[in-house]
């Protein structure tokens, strides 16, 4: 009799484990975190000395709002995900067109100038992104938007950088 009770409890316990795992996975997908990345750059013509005839262009790249990748901890996202993506899908294609984009790691910011690593809703992240764009409009530079798609990074065909604000005081080296 005791053996049957132990067998029944063990069977019941094992049958509940997969259900708990499925619920945890569903909860994770519901609890998505949203973010965007901002990259402050200087842009100039490749192989052309910067001068009054060919001044540097100050430019910000603002990504669209995305679901935070789960394969890398938040504190490593900029170094391990966003910088390599930006280099491969925005910088390298621009360089092939004769445009050099320079930036340093401090110019890459998760969610702009706020201390939040992510937002609970897409709307909150979009609202903060729009505030950052409005703030940058007063900083003297052109603003470009780009798309982040880690599932199919294929250069500019994926990132689709496009001008969303043109500062008339800045040069613009896009052709």
Secondary structure, DSSP 8 states (H G I E B T S, - for coil): -HHHHHHHHHHHHHHHHHHHHHHHHHHHHHT--EE-EEEEEEEEETTS---SSS--EEEEEEE--EE--SSS-GGGHIIIIIHHHHIIIIIHHHHHTTEEEE--GGGEEETTTSS-S-BSSHHHHHHHHHHHHHHHHTTSSEEEEE---TTS--THHHH--EEEE--TTS-----
